Amino acid sequence: MKTILCYGDSNTYGYIPLSGMRYPKDVRWPGRLQNLLGNDYCVIEEGCSGRTTVYDDPFEGWKNGLDYLKPCIHSHKPVDIVILSLGSNDLKETFHATAEEISKGAEKLVEVIQSFSVEKQGYVPKIVLVSPPEIGEGIASSVFYGAFLENAIERSRQFPAYYKSVAERKGCIFFNAAEYVTPSEEDSLHLTAESHRILSEKLYEIVKGLQEQP
């Protein structure tokens, strides 16, 4: 059985726009991915709302993705594939981070996955580096406005170029989520159920393609 670790934020967790509740397992994209792949795979959902790449939130510092990454890998090893989808929360105004700086945070996580996996399980899992969906143009009317300002929109649009560069340098599989899905109109941040479906199907294609490689 192949183990897939989905390490991400609220859009991996399955946060429902406006209500703040969680989509059922068979709606959110990791659960759908599990259903598509079947019993030969174990898809592990490690999504946390508010998780950053490497930044300490001044109010919720425990959401730093770097701090939890090693314990997470060690808990679930052996891990064959990591789907890494972080960066949106780094766009919060409190961090003042550019798209390039955020991509360097993602790069740091990739490096940790690669080095720590060799140490703890003897081989490096294949890594799918996901460039996050864009911030919606209606962010000014979102309940999350203030944490995110209008400048987050343009920075989010710069993600693909920087994340692709990281993927090429580090030998990852690059996936641009913004090419296929957009955030909900309700809050300009979180995915609709339909977007979860699309994301699961596109990632399914990538995972199956990886298993066909030597």
N, C-alpha and C positions, 0 to 999 in steps of 0.2 A: 504494500500500500504506500502511495506517495502522500507526503504531508505538505500542504500549502499553508503558509502563514500569511494572513492578510493584516498588515500593520498600517493602521491609518487613523483618521479622525472621525468626526461625526457622520461623514458620508460613508464611512465603512461600518460604523456603528448602526446606522440606519435611522438617524434622527428625522422625525416627521416635521416638515415645515409648519410653523405656527403653534401646533399643539405641544411640541417638545417631547412627545412620546416616541416609542420605537416601533418601526415597521416590524411585522411578523417575520420570522426567519425565512419563510418561503417567498418574501417580497424583497428583502434587502439583498444586495448583489452577492455577498459571500454565500448566503444560503442558497440563492438561485444557482450560483456556480457549483456548489456541492451537488445539487440535484442534476445538473447537466453532466457532471463528470461521473457520477455514480459511485459505487462502493469501492472502486479501486483507488479512491482518493479520500483524504481527510482534510477538509477545509477548516482552518482554525480562524475564528473571527476575533481579532484584536483591535477593535475600533474604540476610540475614546474621544468623546466630544471635547473640543478645545485643544486637543493635542497639537503641539508644535514639532518642528524638527529638532532644534537644539536650544530653543529660547525658554527661559524661566518666566512664566506668567507672574506678574507682581502679586496677584491675589490667589492664584492656583498653580503654584510652582511645580506641583506633582504631575502636571500635564506635559512636562518636557519629554519628548519622544526619545531622546538620547539616554536619559536616566533609566528608563524601563526596558530598553532594547535588549541588553545582555540577559537580564533575568528572564525575559520573554523567550528568547531563543533557547536558553538553557532549559527552561521548563518544557518546551515542546520538541526538543531534539529527539531524533534526527529530522531536520527540516530539509525538504527537497527543493521547494520553490518559495520565495518571498515576494509577495506583491506589496510594494512600498508606496503608499499614497498619502503623502503629507506635504504641507506648504501653505495651504489656504489660511490657517490661523496665524501664520507668520506675517500675514498682511495686515494684522491689527495695528492700529495707529501707535499703540504703546511700544512697539518694537522698532519702528522707523526703519524697517528693512527693505532694501531693494530686491528686485526679482533675482538678481545675480547673487546677492548675499543669501537669500533663501535657498537657492539651488546649491550653494556651498554647504548649507546645513543638511540638505538631502544627501549630498556627496559624503559628508561625514558619517551619516547613518549607513550608507552603502559600505564604506570602508570598515565600519565596526562589524557589520554582518559578515563581511568576507573574512576578516582576521579572526574574529571570535569563533566563527563556525569551524574554521580549520583547527583551532585549539580544542574545541569541545566535541566536535563530531568527526573531525578528520577530513572533511571536504567542504567546499563552498557551494551553497545552494544557488540555483539559478535565480536571478533577481529581475523582477519586472518593475521598472521605475516608472511610476505613473505621474505625469504632469497633470495637476489638478484642474477641475472645471473652472471656468472663469467666474469672477464675481459678477452678479447681474447688474444691469444698468439701473435698476430700481433700488439700489442699496440705500439711497437717501430716505426712502419711506419704509425701510425694513426695521423690525424691532431690534436688529443688531447694529443699527446706525449709531455711530459714536465710537463703538469698538472698531468698526470699519468705516472709513470715509470714502468719498468718491475716488480718491487717488488709488484706492485698492483695485479698481476696475482695470486701469491701464497696466498696473504692475502684474496683475493676474494674466493679462494677455501676453506678457513677455515670458511667462513660464516655459512654454514649449521649446524655445530656442536654447535656453539655458539648461533645462533638464535633459534635452537631447544630447547636449555637449557632455554633460556628466555621464550619461549612459554610455556614450562612445568611449570616454576615457576609462571608465571602470568596467567595461565589458558587460553591461546590463542590457536587457531588452527594454526599449523605450516605448511607452504607450501614452499618447496624448488624449486624455479623457475629454478635453474641450472640443475635440474633433467630432465627438458623438453625442455628448450630453451638455445640457445647460442647467443652471440652478432654477429652482421654482420661482414663479412670479411672486409668491407670497412673502418670501424673505430674502430672495436674491443670493442665497448661500447653499441651501440644502436641496437635495435631489428629490424629484417626484418618484413615485413608484415605477412609472414608465421608464425613467432614466436609469433606475436600478436594474430593470430588465435589460435594457440595451447594454449597460456596462457589463453585466454578467455574461451576455452572449459574446461580446467582443473579447473579453478576457478568457472565456472558454476557448475561443479560436486560438489565442496566444498559447494557452497552456497545452492544448493538444498539439500545436506546432512544436513546442519545446520537447515534448515526449517523442516526437518523430526524429529529433536530432540524435546523432550518435553520442 
